[in-house]
Amino acid sequence: MEEKKPRADLVAISHLKALEIKGPFRVEGEIDIFDRRHFPDLGPESSVVYCLVIEWYGEIASRVTVAQVHWTVWQRARPRRKHIRLI
């Protein structure tokens, strides 16, 4: 019998309406989180959505990791509301 692959979803946890997105720092300077040519890091369109990445195994979901998604990409993905109970 063929094993079914789990289905993955991004679940929004919070939305940070930042006026400026800053990445982590190293000796050489700031590390860009997003490509500034395509995703603004200043102004009203520079916000971030913090997400959980979950995989579904039938009706059971398992957390895989956390992620930061640029607001522009989140809106382009056309997110839809869905009730998910996390335990």
N, C-alpha and C positions, 0 to 999 in steps of 0.2 A: 504494500500500500504506500502511495506517495505521501510524504510528509508535507503539510501545508506550511507555507512561509508566513511568519507573523506580519501583520499590517502595522505600520508606524503612523503616529499622529504627533503633531506639535500642539501642545496645550498652553495657551497664554496664562501666565501667572500674574504678571504686572506690566504696566506700561509706564515707562519713564519719559515724561515730556521734558527733555533736556533742551537747553538753548545751545549747548555745545557738548559733543561727544568726545571724550578723551580716552585714549587707550592706555595700556600699562606702559611704564617707563623702563628703560634699560640704560646702560652707560652711554650708548650712542644716541639716545633720545627716545621720543615717544614711538610706540608701535601702533601703526594705523590698524583699527579694527575693521574698517570698511574702506573700499576704494573710493576716495574722495571725488574722482571724476564722475562717478555714477550715483553716489549716495552722499547727500550733504551732511557735513558734521557741524554746521552752524545754522541757526535759525529755526523756524517753526517746523520744518520737515526733518529735523535731525533727531527725532526721538527713537527709542529702542523698546522692543517688546521682549521681556524675559519669558522664556518658555521651558516647559518640560518636554522631552522627547520620550514618548512611550510606545511600546510595542504591544500589540494585542495578540493573545493566544485564545481564540474563541471569545468568551465574555470576560476573561481576566486580562488585565493590563499590567505591564511591568515597566518601571522607570528605567530608561537607558542612560540619559544624560540631561544636562541643562544646556540652554543655548541663548544667545542674544541675536535677535533678528531685527534688522533695520526696519523702521516704520513703513518706508516706501515699499519694501518687499512684502511685508505683512499685508498691506492693502492690495497689492497686485495679486496676491494669492487668494483673494476673496474669502476670508475666513468665515466660517459659519458657527453659530452657537450650538453647543451640544453639551448635555449634562453628563459629566464623568465623575463618578464617585471614587476618590482616591483614599485608600486605607493605609 
